[in-house]
Amino acid sequence: MASLRDIRQKIKGVSSTGQITNAMKMMSTARLNRALDLLKQSKVYNNKLSAMFHNIKSHITPSKHRCLKNEEVKVSCVIVIGGERGLCGGFNQDLHRFAYETIKNNKEKEIKLVTIGKKVSAFFNKTDIKPYKQVNDLNIKEAKETLQPLCNELISLYSAKKIDEIKVIYTSFISATKKSLTQQRIFPLTEPANSLCKNESNNVTFEFNPSPDIIFENLLPRYVQTTLYRFLLESNAAEQSSRMAAMTSATDRAEEIVDDLKLQLNRSRQALITQEISEVISGSQL
């Protein structure tokens, strides 16, 4: 049986760990709220931009723009958006497994891998699929501007026919308790998945000056940047909610362990007192 001193040290250690996980839970909750605010603002802007972009797309000649053609895919650029830190349950591991298996299932294509996030970059650096480009230590508040050079480079590669498609793999945020591992194609362009974008695009009539083709080419980098930024915000919200859930679970478990240790301490103390009383009684009878 463990001594009273050992049990007290365990209680102290677990209580200290519980305080740390509780502090991390509160930090994750605050970060999740900020992430959701950014995501909400981004969705409004993204919906308006997407509606305008797809309206313009319906007024141009598809043959003039490679991003509107469905050509044979020989080289695929895959962007994987992951987490910057750990302690978020199975968030990183689930994404890494999904991304790796998805890429491996496309053996017939040459893959140019772009990783966003330290954890996903570290994972793929240990595999047989090495990243072509890595974006780490991304400040979420400055991410939109930071992503611009990457978006410009990808558009240039696509226009030069060095890549034939651009896909993004990330964790889509649905609610605080529900996420979805998602794969979305940016190029070639598809119809907007959001029904709100479709409705707005159909209900608004634009008059173009200069021509729709010129506006389309100028708007393309902004559209790609905004779309990638929204995926990043969704991934960030999913990461923060996963970390909040993990730290909540860890804090609750620490409290349960402390309660069990206190019960064990009381039982050990009671057993020790009973033993001392028995020894006193035995001694008095001699």
Sequence and secondary structure as in RCSB ss.txt:
>XXXX:A:sequence
MASLRDIRQKIKGVSSTGQITNAMKMMSTARLNRALDLLKQSKVYNNKLSAMFHNIKSHITPSKHRCLKNEEVKV
SCVIVIGGERGLCGGFNQDLHRFAYETIKNNKEKEIKLVTIGKKVSAFFNKTDIKPYKQVNDLNIKEAKETLQPL
CNELISLYSAKKIDEIKVIYTSFISATKKSLTQQRIFPLTEPANSLCKNESNNVTFEFNPSPDIIFENLLPRYVQ
TTLYRFLLESNAAEQSSRMAAMTSATDRAEEIVDDLKLQLNRSRQALITQEISEVISGSQL
>XXXX:A:secstr
   HHHHHHHHHHHHHHHHHHHHHHHHHHHHHHHHHHHHHHHHHHHHHHHHHHHHHHTTS GGG GGGS    SE
EEEEEE  SS  STTHHHHHHHHHHHHHHT TTSEEEEEEESHHHHHHHHTSSS  SEEE S  GGGHHHHHHHH
HHHHHHHHHTTS SEEEEEEEEEEETTEEEEEEEEEES    S HHHHHHHHH     SS HHHHHHHHHHHHHH
HHHHHHHHHHHHHHHHHHHHHHHHHHHHHHHHHHHHHHHHHHHHHHHHHHHHHHHHHHHT 
